[in-house]
Amino acid sequence: MTAPVTARVTAFDRLRGLIMVLMAIDHAAFFIARVHPAETWAAPPPYYADVPAFLTRWLTHLCAPGFFMLMGIGLVWFAESRGPAGWSSGRITRFFVTRGAMLLLVQHVLENPAWLLGLASMDPTVGAAQPGLPGVPANVMLAFAVLSALGIAMIFWGMCRRLPLWAIGAVCGVAFWLSRVMLPDISESAEAIPVWKLLLFVPGQGGIVQNMYPWVIWLVPAGVGVALGRVFLREPQRVSAVAAAAAVVGVTTFVMMRLAGLGDVHTPADGVMGWLSVTKYPPSESFLALMLGLDLAIIAALSKWPSRWLAPLGVFGRVPFFFYLAHLWAFGVLSWAFPSGTSFAVMYLVWAVVIAALYPACAAYARFKFGKPSTSAWRIF
């Protein structure tokens, strides 16, 4: 592997690791502090009493769009690397379909029980104060979240990875359009949502299904990643410059949409925090433009100015699946010590302890995983 390629991979691993660490803050807020705002289509953006509370939530918005984008980039790079190793196009496609299906299965078998720990340990009065989900409350048996959406995106783009760039853009445009026209009016937020709409377009709950990551709109950041992965492959020496240019486009698009009053289902509130508050469920145009732009700015910086002090982020970024499940179960167990929540100061202390404890475990798993051949089932995770 050449030096530019090594630096490129290191930068993307470190961004993935940073995303995992920031994501853990958001999950610590749910399990430990018992505070978890939701920026949904069904209600105006949450109000934050102070800047620390706002940043605790807002910074974690980088995570989901960034992770989908990195998945798309990694998908292209993996396919490119398997060809010289003798893999046929069909075998590569089967790998992505299998891995995507595994993510769907893991969502229900390994991830959801960890969230149930957090709910079971929560003081009922605290739970009653949490924001409700759109749709009609029901006995949810199938809860879909980010892993499911990642799995669907991996299957879709794994099969469509050879589309020309204009076709990828068209798919993303249609996904945006469909997701917007299928979204109910805010006045209908307490009405029943058909299951097919919950799965594909509208975050909420209904019947036995809950889904806050509808599958169609989250194809967009993954598609952006597929397109960028192609560009980065063609110009590995210019990763930093290309990422920086794309970051400027994303952030500028956000600013222009905000100034024009476009790109979100809600009108921004007054003040800086109100202006920066964006709808995540489903991700609005302004949400994705801003967060993908910031993620790309981080890639540009990490590619141009690598630092050995950031090496631990690379460790987390090389085993995101392991980190994801391990940190959820750690917080799920610890949540029993905080049934009514706690202060942000204590929450951040617990978060730091969990991150520090997971580092040697992630390093050990990385050595184990990458010591296996590329055909090993362990490489699927």
C-alpha positions in Angstrom: 0.0 0.0 0.0 1.5 3.4 -1.0 2.0 6.2 1.4 -0.9 8.4 0.0 -3.3 5.4 0.2 -2.1 4.6 3.7 -2.7 8.3 4.8 -6.1 8.3 3.1 -7.3 5.1 4.9 -5.9 6.4 8.2 -7.9 9.7 7.8 -11.1 7.8 7.1 -10.6 5.4 9.9 -10.0 8.3 12.3 -13.2 10.1 11.2 -15.1 6.8 11.7 -13.6 6.5 15.2 -14.5 10.1 16.0 -18.0 9.4 14.9 -18.2 6.4 17.2 -16.9 8.5 20.1 -19.4 11.3 19.5 -22.2 8.8 19.0 -21.4 7.4 22.4 -22.1 10.8 23.9 -25.6 10.8 22.4 -26.2 7.3 23.8 -24.8 8.2 27.2 -27.4 11.0 27.3 -30.2 8.4 26.8 -28.9 5.7 29.1 -27.2 7.8 31.8 -28.5 11.4 31.8 -31.9 10.2 30.7 -32.2 13.2 28.3 -32.6 12.5 24.6 -34.2 15.2 22.4 -35.6 14.1 19.0 -35.7 16.5 16.0 -38.7 15.0 14.2 -41.0 16.1 11.4 -43.9 16.1 13.8 -42.8 18.9 16.2 -40.7 22.0 16.2 -37.0 21.6 17.1 -36.4 21.1 20.8 -35.5 24.0 23.0 -32.1 24.0 24.8 -31.6 26.0 28.0 -27.9 26.5 27.4 -25.0 26.0 25.0 -23.6 22.8 26.6 -27.0 21.0 26.3 -27.3 22.2 22.7 -23.8 21.0 21.8 -24.2 17.7 23.5 -26.9 16.9 21.0 -25.9 18.9 18.0 -22.4 17.6 17.7 -23.7 14.1 17.5 -25.6 14.9 14.4 -22.3 14.4 12.5 -22.6 10.7 13.3 -25.3 9.1 11.2 -24.7 11.1 7.9 -21.0 10.6 8.3 -21.3 6.9 8.9 -23.5 6.3 5.9 -21.1 8.3 3.7 -18.1 6.4 5.0 -20.0 3.1 4.3 -20.5 4.2 0.7 -16.9 5.2 0.3 -15.8 1.9 1.9 -18.1 -0.1 -0.4 -16.4 1.3 -3.5 -12.9 0.7 -2.1 -13.7 -2.8 -1.0 -15.1 -3.7 -4.4 -12.0 -2.2 -6.1 -9.7 -4.2 -3.8 -11.4 -7.5 -4.3 -11.1 -7.6 -8.1 -7.3 -8.1 -8.1 -7.8 -10.7 -5.4 -9.8 -12.8 -7.9 -13.4 -12.0 -6.7 -16.0 -11.9 -9.4 -18.5 -9.1 -9.6 -21.2 -11.5 -8.5 -19.2 -12.6 -5.4 -18.7 -9.0 -4.4 -22.4 -8.3 -4.7 -23.2 -11.4 -2.6 -20.8 -10.1 0.0 -22.6 -6.8 0.3 -26.1 -8.4 0.3 -25.0 -10.9 3.0 -23.4 -8.1 5.1 -26.4 -5.9 4.8 -28.8 -8.8 5.8 -26.6 -9.5 8.8 -26.9 -5.9 9.9 -30.7 -6.2 9.8 -30.6 -9.4 11.8 -28.1 -8.0 14.4 -30.4 -5.0 14.9 -33.1 -7.2 16.4 -31.0 -9.9 18.0 -28.1 -8.1 19.5 -28.8 -4.3 19.5 -32.4 -3.9 20.5 -32.0 -5.9 23.8 -29.4 -3.4 24.9 -31.9 -0.5 24.3 -34.5 -2.5 26.3 -32.1 -2.6 29.2 -32.1 1.2 29.2 -35.9 1.4 29.0 -36.4 -1.2 31.7 -34.1 0.6 34.1 -35.7 4.0 33.6 -37.9 5.6 36.2 -41.4 5.5 34.8 -41.9 9.2 35.6 -38.8 10.1 33.7 -39.9 7.9 30.7 -43.3 9.7 30.7 -41.5 13.0 30.3 -39.6 11.9 27.2 -40.8 13.2 23.8 -43.3 10.9 22.1 -42.9 9.5 18.6 -45.1 10.4 15.7 -47.9 7.9 14.9 -50.2 5.9 17.1 -48.6 4.4 20.3 -48.7 0.6 20.2 -47.0 -2.6 21.5 -43.8 -2.3 19.4 -42.3 -5.7 18.6 -40.1 -4.7 15.6 -37.9 -1.7 16.2 -35.8 -0.6 13.3 -33.0 1.9 13.6 -29.7 2.9 12.2 -28.2 -0.6 11.7 -31.3 -1.6 9.6 -31.0 1.5 7.4 -27.3 0.8 7.0 -28.0 -2.7 6.0 -30.6 -1.7 3.4 -28.3 1.0 2.0 -25.4 -1.5 1.8 -27.6 -4.0 -0.1 -29.0 -1.3 -2.5 -25.7 0.4 -3.3 -23.8 -3.0 -3.3 -26.1 -4.0 -6.2 -26.0 -0.5 -7.8 -22.3 0.4 -7.2 -21.5 0.6 -10.9 -24.1 3.2 -11.7 -22.6 6.3 -13.4 -22.3 9.4 -11.3 -25.2 11.1 -12.9 -27.4 8.1 -12.1 -26.3 8.1 -8.5 -27.2 11.8 -8.3 -30.6 11.0 -9.9 -31.3 8.2 -7.3 -30.4 10.6 -4.5 -32.7 13.3 -6.0 -35.6 11.0 -6.3 -35.1 9.7 -2.8 -35.2 13.3 -1.5 -38.3 14.0 -3.5 -40.2 10.9 -2.5 -39.3 11.3 1.2 -40.6 14.9 1.2 -43.9 14.2 -0.7 -44.6 11.1 1.5 -44.2 13.1 4.7 -47.5 13.8 6.4 -48.5 17.3 7.5 -47.5 18.1 11.1 -51.2 18.2 11.9 -51.4 14.5 11.2 -48.6 13.5 13.5 -50.9 11.6 15.9 -52.6 9.6 13.1 -51.8 6.1 12.1 -48.9 5.6 9.7 -49.0 2.5 7.4 -46.2 0.1 8.0 -44.8 0.5 4.5 -44.5 4.2 5.0 -42.8 3.7 8.4 -40.2 1.4 6.8 -39.6 3.5 3.7 -40.4 7.2 4.3 -41.8 8.4 7.6 -40.2 8.1 11.1 -42.5 7.1 13.8 -44.5 4.1 15.1 -47.6 2.1 14.3 -48.9 -1.4 14.9 -45.9 -3.5 16.0 -43.4 -1.4 14.1 -41.2 1.5 15.1 -38.7 3.1 12.7 -36.8 6.3 13.1 -34.5 5.7 10.2 -36.7 5.2 7.1 -34.8 3.4 4.4 -35.2 5.6 1.3 -33.8 8.9 2.6 -30.8 7.3 4.1 -29.8 6.0 0.7 -28.7 9.6 0.0 -25.6 10.0 2.3 -24.5 6.5 1.3 -24.9 7.4 -2.3 -22.8 10.5 -1.8 -20.2 8.2 -0.3 -20.3 5.9 -3.3 -19.8 8.9 -5.6 -17.0 10.4 -3.5 -15.3 6.9 -3.2 -15.1 6.9 -7.0 -13.5 10.3 -7.1 -11.0 9.5 -4.3 -10.0 6.4 -6.1 -9.2 8.3 -9.3 -7.3 11.1 -7.4 -5.8 9.6 -4.2 -3.3 12.4 -4.1 -6.0 15.0 -3.8 -8.3 13.6 -1.1 -7.8 16.6 1.2 -8.5 19.1 -1.6 -11.5 17.3 -3.0 -13.0 16.8 0.5 -12.4 20.4 1.4 -14.1 21.6 -1.9 -17.1 19.3 -1.2 -17.2 20.6 2.4 -17.5 24.1 1.1 -20.3 23.1 -1.2 -22.2 21.4 1.6 -21.9 24.2 4.2 -22.6 26.9 1.6 -25.7 25.0 0.4 -26.9 24.9 4.0 -26.4 28.6 4.5 -28.2 29.4 1.2 -31.1 27.2 2.1 -31.4 28.7 5.5 -31.3 32.3 4.1 -34.0 31.3 1.5 -36.2 29.5 4.1 -35.8 26.2 2.3 -34.5 22.8 3.0 -36.4 21.9 6.2 -39.9 21.1 7.3 -39.6 23.6 10.2 -38.9 27.3 10.3 -35.7 28.0 12.3 -36.1 29.6 15.7 -34.4 32.8 16.6 -30.7 32.9 17.6 -27.7 30.9 16.6 -28.9 27.7 18.2 -32.2 28.0 16.5 -30.6 28.7 13.2 -28.3 25.6 13.5 -31.1 23.3 14.7 -32.2 21.0 11.9 -34.6 18.1 11.4 -33.0 14.7 11.7 -36.0 12.4 11.6 -36.2 12.2 8.6 -33.0 14.1 7.7 -33.8 17.3 5.9 -31.9 18.7 3.0 -30.4 21.3 5.3 -29.4 18.6 7.9 -27.5 16.5 5.3 -25.9 19.5 3.6 -24.5 20.8 6.9 -23.5 17.6 8.5 -22.0 16.0 5.4 -20.2 19.3 4.8 -18.7 19.3 8.3 -17.8 15.6 8.0 -15.9 16.3 4.8 -14.1 19.2 6.4 -12.9 16.8 9.1 -11.7 14.4 6.4 -9.8 17.2 4.7 -8.1 18.2 7.9 -7.2 14.6 8.9 -5.8 13.9 5.4 -3.7 17.0 5.4 -2.6 17.1 9.0 -2.3 13.6 10.4 -1.3 13.4 14.0 -0.2 10.4 16.1 -2.2 11.8 19.0 -5.3 10.8 17.0 -4.2 7.2 16.6 -6.7 5.9 19.2 -9.6 7.2 17.0 -8.2 5.0 14.2 -8.4 1.9 16.5 -12.1 2.6 17.2 -12.7 3.3 13.5 -11.3 0.0 12.3 -13.8 -2.0 14.4 -16.9 0.1 14.4 -19.3 -2.8 14.6 -17.6 -4.2 17.7 -17.5 -0.7 19.3 -21.1 -0.1 18.5 -22.5 -3.2 20.2 -20.0 -3.1 23.1 -20.7 0.5 24.1 -24.5 0.0 23.9 -24.3 -3.0 26.2 -21.9 -1.2 28.6 -24.3 1.8 28.9 -27.3 -0.6 29.1 -25.8 -2.3 32.2 -24.7 1.0 33.7 -28.1 2.6 33.2 -29.4 0.6 36.2 -27.3 2.9 38.4 -29.1 6.0 37.0 -32.9 5.3 36.8 -33.7 9.0 37.1 -30.8 10.3 35.2 -27.9 12.6 36.3 -26.1 15.7 35.4 -24.2 16.2 32.2 -21.0 16.3 34.3 -21.5 12.8 35.7 -22.7 11.6 32.3 -19.5 12.8 30.6 -17.5 11.1 33.3 -19.3 7.8 32.7 -18.8 8.3 29.0 -15.1 8.8 29.3 -14.7 5.8 31.5 -16.5 3.6 29.0 -14.5 4.9 26.1 -11.2 4.3 28.0 -12.3 0.8 28.9 -13.3 -0.1 25.4 -10.0 1.0 23.9 -7.9 -2.1 24.8 -10.9 -4.3 23.9 -11.2 -2.7 20.4 -7.4 -2.9 19.9 -7.5 -6.6 20.7 -10.5 -7.3 18.5 -8.8 -5.3 15.6 -5.7 -7.5 15.9 -8.0 -10.6 15.9 -10.2 -9.5 13.0 -7.4 -8.3 10.6 -5.4 -11.4 11.4 -8.1 -13.4 9.6 -8.1 -14.0 5.9 -10.4 -11.8 3.7 -12.7 -14.8 3.2 -13.3 -15.3 7.0 -16.8 -14.7 8.3 -15.3 -12.4 11.0 -14.4 -9.9 8.2 -18.2 -9.5 7.6 -18.4 -7.7 11.0 
